[in-house]
């Protein structure tokens, strides 16, 4: 095959190893060498290491297709999804570290789910029908296709945590809801089934842990593996919340 | 629990205690004061750089601000009023922007490490903004106090004497870089923060804004350096006659004399 000729690089993967559950463990970098294969992703590389070299290496994967959001990690200093990162786009030396900010489970595995759950509860990221009774038999109100498309666009967030790990504000201030939270607010604000008003949204994100904490460093926008329009959405939410806040 | 469906449906949300409106006002005020200061500094640079067109040009601009061409008499106090207003806006801006600074050593360390690891341009630019902003607390305060108390000491010889014989040039040199970096980055950030000039393709317009930001920053720093050099040269040549005021040959009598 033509493509194999240039793809037999020797990759050196430097992974941060640390198990916080072990009392005597100290963080260290461990280097694994392996031969690059055509079309190899970091998911394939890490699986090969775990299978053939070191079964103790911890990392998370479920879907291996950029949908589940579990394989977010720091790849040469930048957050990204390991399953969507092709090794051929990287130098032969690849440093891997767990996403900062989130609770470390071990090695490259972090508990994003726990934080995401807390953030979702805090921001009440679900459709509020505001007193309308729940009737599962009632036919849902029709939504304009263009609007449905807009809602869907923002709903593509997979909660991988890359935006939060890349966020200077979140790194300094642990209570910041991050781009993931602000994007969710923008998503529910768009949704006509959610009867909440801007006054209600202000109660959720109208402070320095919410939209006013954002310093517009835009790393979230630049690293988002789903290319969500975070810059636009946060700016939109900021304008709405300032309007709400200055209205009194 | 019986109340669960109500919680999920958001019943009674409107009766909850309301969040403070101040974070919204402060966010808006930080941006608004920054916008005023950023644009003012661009204007300011054009006015002081008039020395590059000659002493008479600079003298005319100074006298215009002192109201000489409107009232036939110079009122340097008018400059103090502008300086006072800018000083007030600066204090509000500094007070609000300070909220974003790292508040303790842990935050400081974390951000430094984060910036280095990410090597992300806009994150690094924010750090530049924070450092230059911190510098400006002191630099701008010194400069503004001087201007507030001695508004009449602006002019081709007056300013040049201050720059050279008064040994103000090191302060102005640092101020030039601090202001142009801080203001340029700040105005760019205002655009992306509020979604101004975003158009249909936010990524493309951000790239254009970033390029424009750098072009303007380089332009204003170059203009500033040339201007500072001009004042230093005039000040050096004038070092034996410090205190002498400049009057264009076509102006008789001296408007400062006339003011008395």
HADDOCK unambig.tbl for C-alpha pairs under 7 A between the chains (distance, minus, plus):
assign (segid A and resid 77 and name CA) (segid B and resid 117 and name CA) 5.07 0.50 0.50
assign (segid A and resid 77 and name CA) (segid B and resid 118 and name CA) 5.33 0.50 0.50
assign (segid A and resid 78 and name CA) (segid B and resid 118 and name CA) 5.57 0.50 0.50
assign (segid A and resid 128 and name CA) (segid B and resid 8 and name CA) 6.57 0.50 0.50
assign (segid A and resid 128 and name CA) (segid B and resid 9 and name CA) 4.73 0.50 0.50
assign (segid A and resid 128 and name CA) (segid B and resid 10 and name CA) 5.56 0.50 0.50
assign (segid A and resid 129 and name CA) (segid B and resid 9 and name CA) 5.07 0.50 0.50
assign (segid A and resid 130 and name CA) (segid B and resid 9 and name CA) 4.86 0.50 0.50
assign (segid A and resid 130 and name CA) (segid B and resid 10 and name CA) 5.05 0.50 0.50
assign (segid A and resid 130 and name CA) (segid B and resid 11 and name CA) 5.42 0.50 0.50
assign (segid A and resid 131 and name CA) (segid B and resid 6 and name CA) 6.88 0.50 0.50
assign (segid A and resid 131 and name CA) (segid B and resid 9 and name CA) 5.67 0.50 0.50
assign (segid A and resid 131 and name CA) (segid B and resid 10 and name CA) 6.94 0.50 0.50
assign (segid A and resid 131 and name CA) (segid B and resid 11 and name CA) 5.50 0.50 0.50
assign (segid A and resid 168 and name CA) (segid B and resid 111 and name CA) 6.35 0.50 0.50
assign (segid A and resid 171 and name CA) (segid B and resid 110 and name CA) 6.74 0.50 0.50
assign (segid A and resid 171 and name CA) (segid B and resid 111 and name CA) 6.99 0.50 0.50
assign (segid A and resid 172 and name CA) (segid B and resid 107 and name CA) 4.87 0.50 0.50
assign (segid A and resid 172 and name CA) (segid B and resid 110 and name CA) 6.47 0.50 0.50
assign (segid A and resid 172 and name CA) (segid B and resid 111 and name CA) 6.53 0.50 0.50
assign (segid A and resid 203 and name CA) (segid B and resid 18 and name CA) 6.66 0.50 0.50
assign (segid A and resid 203 and name CA) (segid B and resid 19 and name CA) 5.56 0.50 0.50
assign (segid A and resid 206 and name CA) (segid B and resid 23 and name CA) 6.88 0.50 0.50
assign (segid A and resid 206 and name CA) (segid B and resid 24 and name CA) 6.81 0.50 0.50
assign (segid A and resid 207 and name CA) (segid B and resid 23 and name CA) 5.35 0.50 0.50
assign (segid A and resid 208 and name CA) (segid B and resid 23 and name CA) 6.75 0.50 0.50
assign (segid A and resid 212 and name CA) (segid B and resid 23 and name CA) 6.72 0.50 0.50
assign (segid A and resid 212 and name CA) (segid B and resid 24 and name CA) 6.99 0.50 0.50
assign (segid A and resid 212 and name CA) (segid B and resid 27 and name CA) 6.23 0.50 0.50
assign (segid A and resid 216 and name CA) (segid B and resid 189 and name CA) 6.76 0.50 0.50
assign (segid A and resid 216 and name CA) (segid B and resid 193 and name CA) 5.55 0.50 0.50
assign (segid A and resid 217 and name CA) (segid B and resid 122 and name CA) 5.25 0.50 0.50
assign (segid A and resid 217 and name CA) (segid B and resid 123 and name CA) 5.07 0.50 0.50
assign (segid A and resid 217 and name CA) (segid B and resid 126 and name CA) 6.79 0.50 0.50
assign (segid A and resid 218 and name CA) (segid B and resid 122 and name CA) 6.75 0.50 0.50
assign (segid A and resid 219 and name CA) (segid B and resid 120 and name CA) 6.88 0.50 0.50
assign (segid A and resid 219 and name CA) (segid B and resid 123 and name CA) 6.91 0.50 0.50
assign (segid A and resid 232 and name CA) (segid B and resid 195 and name CA) 6.34 0.50 0.50
assign (segid A and resid 235 and name CA) (segid B and resid 193 and name CA) 5.46 0.50 0.50
assign (segid A and resid 235 and name CA) (segid B and resid 194 and name CA) 4.77 0.50 0.50
assign (segid A and resid 235 and name CA) (segid B and resid 195 and name CA) 5.34 0.50 0.50
assign (segid A and resid 239 and name CA) (segid B and resid 194 and name CA) 6.66 0.50 0.50
assign (segid A and resid 241 and name CA) (segid B and resid 24 and name CA) 6.91 0.50 0.50
assign (segid A and resid 242 and name CA) (segid B and resid 24 and name CA) 4.91 0.50 0.50
assign (segid A and resid 242 and name CA) (segid B and resid 25 and name CA) 6.99 0.50 0.50
assign (segid A and resid 242 and name CA) (segid B and resid 28 and name CA) 6.83 0.50 0.50
assign (segid A and resid 245 and name CA) (segid B and resid 21 and name CA) 4.90 0.50 0.50
assign (segid A and resid 245 and name CA) (segid B and resid 24 and name CA) 5.10 0.50 0.50
assign (segid A and resid 245 and name CA) (segid B and resid 25 and name CA) 6.75 0.50 0.50
assign (segid A and resid 246 and name CA) (segid B and resid 21 and name CA) 6.81 0.50 0.50
assign (segid A and resid 246 and name CA) (segid B and resid 24 and name CA) 6.58 0.50 0.50
assign (segid A and resid 246 and name CA) (segid B and resid 25 and name CA) 6.07 0.50 0.50
assign (segid A and resid 248 and name CA) (segid B and resid 21 and name CA) 6.74 0.50 0.50
